[in-house]
Amino acid sequence: MILFALVIIVAVMLLVLGFEMFLVLGVPALMIKEFFYGGTASPVLIQKILGGINHTTLLAIPFFILAAELMGDGQIARRLTGLVKVLVGHLRGGMGYTTIGGSMAFGSVSGSAPATVAAMARMVYPEMRKVGFSDKFSLGLIVSSAETALLIPPSITFIIYGWMTGTSVAKLFVGGLAVGLVLGLAFAIMAALEARRSGVEPGPRTSWKERVIAVRDAGWALGMPIIILGGIYSGYFTPTEAAAVSVVYAIFVEGVIFRELTWRKLVAITERAAISTAIIFILLAMGGLLSYFITLAQVPAAITGFLEAIQAGPIVFLLIVNISFLIAGMFIDPNSALLILVPPLYPVAMALGIDPVHFGMIVTLNISIGMITPPFGLDIFVASSTLSKPVLTIISGLWPFIIANLIVLAIITYVPDISTFLPNLVFG
């Protein structure tokens, strides 16, 4: 436990001093090596750094990032959101439902919460204000709804968790679909209550002809989630293969069908995707090294022993997990929280008989909440930059949604069947 305390102290110091996250992960690992495992040969470190990311599952990450950039810059995201608006926009609070459904639709083809915030904010914020939603509620709903992108498959967070723990990514995707729908339902209830409180009037009812036209216009866009999710759930694609297919499909649809994609735009989009991919993989490499020393020091066994000594069962352990991830989410990015906390906590969860898919849902929902939690929630700053709104204004609109998130988190944590029913049904 002395080793674990040292890791935490050094990491916190580096974080407070403003060091980059790969150093916050890497420097404590190197210090542990020098002070406690000085006999470890340097080639072993290189093997752990490079070998940790030499995994076919992780190939899905650059493909899904590139696909998200292509769709966010083109017509696919707009047409999916437009379809949702035609179907539910006429209801009281319809623009709120459109924001939630559009975020889920975009998340189903991108797997990125920040990308969802950036794409949805420009499309729905003016419309929400126009129909009568308050500024704070509109901002809070847009930022919070983007969380569903980490839960509705394909999710980059699930891919990383699956790689770290050996859990089936396909099962995580199916479980995430159920959890994402529960979270979306909670936000929809909030939108309905706010619409009545603010006197938001129902929009004009769309005719069946308009709905048919909207479905036709979104046909190619709908093909993306159908191919990705249908291919994975049917067993025809692995998640990695589905990610590669999504890129080819996005290039074809945006370039040939919608004629939005030019060679110049493709180069710029690929460059942005490459930078995002490099950042994630550097973090994964450093996290792999840190995980190696955490395992070598038997930190999970020490945690298990402590829980046994205080006679704490799964209920108390999961409460500790939630508190740990919520605090971490306030200060560090989601991938770093995964890399720091999952290695010591996952083996304990397995020792306590917690289903790995259920544990993955708890971890991912916590990370989703962290992305909207002050002071450093990433999605807050993305929305601020996209809409040119003060950060404090966005934060003031988020508190009701953070409370709703915590209620959903408690339900997901202590009702495991929500997370495991669909994976067990689909895969047995």
C-alpha positions in Angstrom: 0.0 0.0 0.0 3.0 2.3 0.5 3.6 1.9 -3.3 0.0 2.8 -4.1 0.1 5.9 -1.8 3.4 7.0 -3.5 1.7 6.7 -7.0 -1.2 8.8 -5.9 0.9 11.5 -4.2 3.3 11.9 -7.1 0.4 11.8 -9.7 -1.5 14.5 -7.8 1.5 16.7 -7.5 2.2 16.5 -11.2 -1.4 17.2 -12.0 -1.6 20.3 -9.7 1.7 21.6 -11.3 0.1 21.4 -14.7 2.1 18.5 -16.3 0.7 16.7 -19.3 -1.3 13.5 -18.5 1.2 11.2 -20.1 3.8 12.5 -17.6 1.3 12.2 -14.7 1.0 8.5 -15.6 4.6 7.8 -16.7 6.7 9.6 -14.1 5.2 7.8 -11.1 5.7 4.5 -12.9 9.4 5.3 -13.6 9.9 6.4 -10.0 8.4 3.1 -8.7 10.8 1.2 -11.0 13.8 3.1 -9.7 13.0 3.0 -6.0 11.3 -0.4 -5.6 12.2 -2.5 -8.7 15.7 -1.2 -9.7 16.7 -4.6 -10.9 14.1 -4.5 -13.7 15.9 -4.3 -17.0 15.1 -1.2 -19.2 14.0 -3.4 -22.2 11.2 -4.7 -20.0 9.8 -1.2 -19.7 10.0 -0.7 -23.4 8.2 -4.0 -23.9 5.4 -3.0 -21.5 5.0 0.4 -23.1 4.9 -0.8 -26.7 3.5 -4.3 -26.1 0.6 -2.9 -24.1 -0.8 -1.1 -27.1 0.1 -3.9 -29.6 -3.5 -5.3 -29.6 -5.9 -5.8 -32.4 -8.8 -4.6 -30.3 -7.3 -1.1 -30.1 -7.3 -0.8 -33.9 -10.9 0.1 -33.5 -10.1 3.4 -31.9 -8.4 5.2 -34.8 -11.1 3.9 -37.2 -14.0 5.1 -35.0 -12.3 8.5 -34.4 -11.8 9.0 -38.1 -15.4 7.9 -38.8 -16.7 10.4 -36.2 -14.7 13.2 -37.8 -16.0 12.4 -41.2 -19.6 12.3 -40.1 -19.4 15.4 -37.8 -17.9 17.4 -40.7 -20.5 16.1 -43.2 -24.1 15.4 -43.6 -24.6 12.1 -41.8 -24.9 13.6 -38.3 -27.2 16.4 -39.6 -29.5 14.0 -41.3 -29.8 11.7 -38.3 -30.6 14.6 -36.1 -33.1 16.0 -38.6 -34.9 12.6 -38.7 -35.2 12.6 -34.9 -36.6 16.2 -35.0 -39.3 15.2 -37.6 -40.4 12.3 -35.5 -40.6 14.0 -32.0 -40.2 17.7 -32.7 -44.0 18.3 -32.7 -44.4 17.2 -29.0 -44.3 19.6 -26.1 -40.6 19.8 -25.3 -39.9 18.2 -28.7 -36.6 20.1 -29.2 -35.4 18.7 -25.9 -36.2 15.2 -27.1 -34.5 16.0 -30.4 -31.4 17.0 -28.5 -31.4 13.7 -26.6 -32.2 11.5 -29.5 -29.8 13.4 -31.8 -27.0 12.9 -29.3 -27.8 9.2 -29.1 -27.9 8.9 -32.9 -24.6 10.8 -33.3 -23.1 8.7 -30.5 -24.1 5.5 -32.2 -21.8 6.4 -35.1 -19.0 8.3 -33.3 -18.4 7.0 -29.8 -17.1 10.4 -28.8 -18.8 12.7 -26.2 -16.7 15.8 -27.1 -17.5 15.3 -30.8 -21.2 14.9 -30.0 -21.2 18.2 -28.0 -19.5 20.1 -30.8 -21.8 18.7 -33.5 -25.1 19.0 -31.6 -24.5 22.4 -29.9 -24.4 24.2 -33.3 -27.5 22.4 -34.6 -29.9 22.4 -31.7 -29.0 25.3 -29.3 -30.6 28.0 -31.4 -33.7 25.9 -31.9 -34.1 25.2 -28.2 -33.8 28.8 -27.3 -36.3 29.7 -30.1 -39.0 27.4 -28.8 -38.7 28.7 -25.2 -36.2 26.6 -23.2 -34.1 28.7 -20.9 -30.5 29.4 -21.7 -29.1 27.4 -18.8 -31.4 24.4 -19.3 -30.5 24.3 -23.0 -26.8 24.3 -22.4 -27.1 21.8 -19.6 -29.2 19.4 -21.7 -26.9 19.6 -24.7 -23.7 18.9 -22.7 -25.3 16.2 -20.6 -27.0 14.4 -23.5 -23.5 14.0 -25.1 -22.7 11.6 -22.3 -24.8 9.0 -24.0 -22.1 8.8 -26.8 -19.9 6.9 -24.3 -22.6 4.4 -23.5 -24.5 4.0 -26.8 -22.2 1.7 -28.9 -19.7 2.0 -30.5 -17.9 3.5 -27.5 -14.2 4.1 -27.4 -14.4 3.9 -23.6 -15.8 0.3 -23.8 -13.1 -0.6 -26.3 -10.4 0.5 -23.8 -12.1 -1.1 -20.8 -12.5 -4.4 -22.8 -8.8 -4.3 -23.8 -7.7 -3.7 -20.2 -9.8 -6.4 -18.6 -10.3 -9.0 -21.3 -14.1 -8.4 -21.3 -16.0 -9.0 -24.5 -16.4 -5.6 -26.3 -19.5 -6.9 -28.1 -21.1 -7.7 -24.7 -20.1 -4.2 -23.4 -21.7 -2.6 -26.5 -25.0 -4.4 -25.9 -25.0 -3.6 -22.1 -24.2 0.0 -22.9 -27.2 0.3 -25.2 -29.5 -0.5 -22.2 -27.7 1.9 -19.8 -27.6 4.6 -22.4 -31.4 4.3 -22.9 -32.0 4.6 -19.2 -29.9 7.7 -19.0 -31.7 9.2 -22.1 -35.0 8.5 -20.5 -34.0 10.3 -17.3 -33.1 13.4 -19.4 -36.3 13.1 -21.4 -38.3 13.3 -18.2 -36.4 16.4 -17.2 -37.1 18.0 -20.6 -40.8 17.2 -20.3 -41.0 18.8 -16.8 -39.0 21.9 -17.9 -41.2 22.3 -21.0 -44.3 22.4 -18.8 -42.7 24.7 -16.3 -41.4 27.2 -18.9 -44.6 27.0 -21.0 -42.9 25.6 -24.1 -45.6 25.1 -26.7 -45.8 22.0 -28.9 -44.4 22.4 -32.4 -46.4 22.0 -35.6 -47.3 18.4 -36.2 -45.5 16.8 -39.1 -47.5 14.8 -41.7 -46.8 11.2 -42.5 -45.5 12.4 -45.9 -42.9 14.6 -44.3 -41.8 11.7 -42.0 -41.5 9.4 -45.0 -39.4 12.1 -46.8 -37.2 12.5 -43.7 -36.6 8.8 -43.5 -35.7 8.7 -47.1 -33.3 11.6 -46.8 -31.7 10.0 -43.8 -31.5 6.5 -45.4 -27.8 6.6 -46.1 -27.1 8.1 -42.7 -29.2 5.3 -41.0 -27.1 2.8 -42.8 -24.1 3.6 -40.6 -25.5 2.5 -37.2 -27.3 -0.4 -38.9 -24.0 -1.7 -40.4 -21.9 -1.1 -37.3 -24.3 -2.5 -34.7 -26.0 -5.1 -36.9 -22.7 -6.5 -38.0 -21.3 -6.7 -34.4 -24.5 -8.2 -32.8 -25.0 -10.7 -35.6 -21.4 -11.9 -35.3 -20.6 -10.9 -38.8 -18.1 -8.2 -37.8 -15.7 -7.9 -34.8 -15.8 -4.4 -33.3 -12.4 -3.7 -35.0 -13.7 -4.8 -38.4 -16.9 -2.8 -37.9 -14.8 0.3 -37.2 -12.9 -0.1 -40.4 -16.1 -0.6 -42.4 -17.5 2.5 -40.8 -14.7 4.6 -42.2 -15.1 3.2 -45.7 -18.9 3.7 -45.5 -18.5 7.3 -44.2 -16.1 8.2 -47.0 -18.3 6.7 -49.7 -21.5 8.3 -48.4 -20.0 11.8 -47.7 -17.9 11.8 -50.9 -20.0 10.0 -53.5 -23.6 10.2 -52.3 -23.8 13.6 -50.5 -20.8 15.1 -52.3 -19.7 16.9 -49.2 -16.2 15.4 -48.9 -13.4 16.8 -51.0 -9.8 15.6 -51.1 -8.7 18.8 -49.2 -11.3 18.2 -46.5 -10.3 14.5 -46.2 -6.7 15.4 -45.6 -7.7 17.9 -42.9 -10.1 15.4 -41.2 -7.5 12.6 -41.3 -4.9 14.9 -39.7 -7.3 15.8 -36.8 -8.1 12.1 -36.3 -4.5 11.2 -36.3 -3.7 13.7 -33.6 -6.6 12.5 -31.4 -5.5 8.9 -31.9 -1.9 9.7 -31.0 -2.9 11.4 -27.8 -5.0 8.4 -26.7 -2.4 5.8 -27.6 0.4 7.7 -25.7 -1.9 7.7 -22.7 -2.6 4.0 -23.1 1.1 3.2 -23.4 2.0 5.1 -20.2 -1.0 3.6 -18.5 0.1 0.1 -19.4 3.5 0.7 -17.8 1.8 2.0 -14.6 -0.6 -1.0 -14.6 2.4 -3.4 -14.8 3.9 -2.0 -11.6 0.5 -1.8 -9.8 0.1 -5.5 -10.6 3.7 -6.4 -9.7 3.2 -4.7 -6.3 0.0 -6.8 -5.7 -2.0 -3.6 -5.0 -5.3 -5.4 -5.9 -4.6 -8.1 -3.3 -3.9 -5.4 -0.7 -7.2 -3.7 -1.4 -9.0 -7.0 -1.2 -7.4 -7.7 2.1 -8.4 -4.3 3.5 -12.0 -4.8 2.4 -12.0 -8.3 4.1 -10.5 -6.8 7.2 -13.3 -4.3 7.5 -15.9 -6.9 6.4 -17.0 -4.8 3.4 -19.0 -6.6 0.7 -19.9 -5.7 -2.9 -22.2 -2.8 -1.8 -19.6 -0.9 0.1 -16.9 -1.7 -2.5 -19.1 -0.3 -5.4 -19.7 2.8 -3.3 -16.0 3.3 -3.0 -15.6 2.7 -6.7 -18.2 5.4 -7.5 -16.7 7.9 -5.2 -13.2 7.3 -6.5 -14.2 7.7 -10.2 -16.4 10.7 -9.5 -13.5 12.5 -7.8 -11.0 11.5 -10.5 -13.5 12.6 -13.2 -13.5 16.1 -11.8 -9.8 16.6 -12.5 -8.5 14.2 -15.2 -9.6 13.0 -18.6 -11.7 9.8 -19.0 -8.9 7.6 -20.4 -6.5 8.6 -17.7 -9.1 7.7 -15.0 -9.6 4.3 -16.6 -5.9 3.7 -16.8 -5.2 4.7 -13.2 -8.2 3.1 -11.4 -9.3 0.0 -13.3 -6.1 -2.0 -12.8 -6.3 -2.0 -9.0 -10.1 -2.1 -8.7 -11.1 -4.6 -11.4 -9.5 -7.7 -9.8 -11.2 -6.8 -6.5 -14.5 -6.6 -8.3 -14.0 -10.1 -9.8 -13.0 -11.4 -6.4 -16.3 -10.1 -5.0 -18.2 -11.8 -7.8 -19.3 -8.7 -9.6 -20.1 -9.3 -13.3 -17.4 -7.7 -15.5 -20.0 -6.2 -17.9 -21.8 -4.7 -15.0 -18.6 -3.3 -13.6 -17.8 -1.8 -17.0 -21.2 -0.1 -17.1 -20.5 1.4 -13.6 -17.0 2.6 -14.6 -18.2 4.1 -17.9 -21.2 5.9 -16.5 -18.9 7.4 -13.8 -16.5 8.6 -16.5 -19.4 10.0 -18.5 -20.5 12.0 -15.4 -16.9 13.2 -15.0 -16.9 14.7 -18.4 -19.6 17.2 -17.3 -18.5 17.7 -13.7 -16.7 20.9 -12.7 -14.0 22.1 -12.5 -12.4 20.3 -15.4 -15.1 18.4 -17.2 -14.0 18.3 -20.8 -17.4 18.6 -22.4 -18.0 21.9 -20.5 -15.1 23.5 -22.3 -16.0 22.0 -25.7 -19.5 23.6 -25.3 -18.0 26.9 -24.1 -15.7 27.0 -27.2 -18.4 25.9 -29.7 -21.1 28.3 -28.5 -18.9 31.1 -27.2 -20.6 30.9 -23.8 -18.9 31.5 -20.4 -17.9 28.3 -18.6 -19.7 29.4 -15.4 -23.0 29.8 -17.4 -22.7 26.3 -18.7 -21.8 24.9 -15.2 -24.8 26.6 -13.6 -27.1 24.8 -16.1 -25.5 21.4 -15.4 -26.3 20.9 -11.7 -29.8 19.4 -12.2 -28.4 17.0 -14.7 -25.5 16.0 -12.5 -28.1 15.1 -9.8 -30.1 13.1 -12.3 -26.9 11.3 -13.3 -26.1 10.4 -9.7 -29.6 8.9 -9.3 -29.2 6.8 -12.5 -25.7 5.8 -11.4 -27.2 4.5 -8.1 -29.8 2.5 -10.0 -27.3 1.0 -12.4 -24.9 0.2 -9.6 -27.3 -1.7 -7.4 -29.6 -3.2 -10.1 -27.1 -5.2 -12.1 -29.8 -6.8 -14.4 -30.1 -3.5 -16.3 -26.5 -3.9 -17.4 -26.5 -7.7 -17.9 -29.9 -8.6 -19.2 -29.4 -7.8 -22.9 -25.8 -9.2 -23.1 -27.1 -12.4 -21.6 -30.1 -12.5 -23.9 -28.0 -11.8 -27.0 -24.9 -13.9 -26.3 -26.3 -16.4 -23.7 
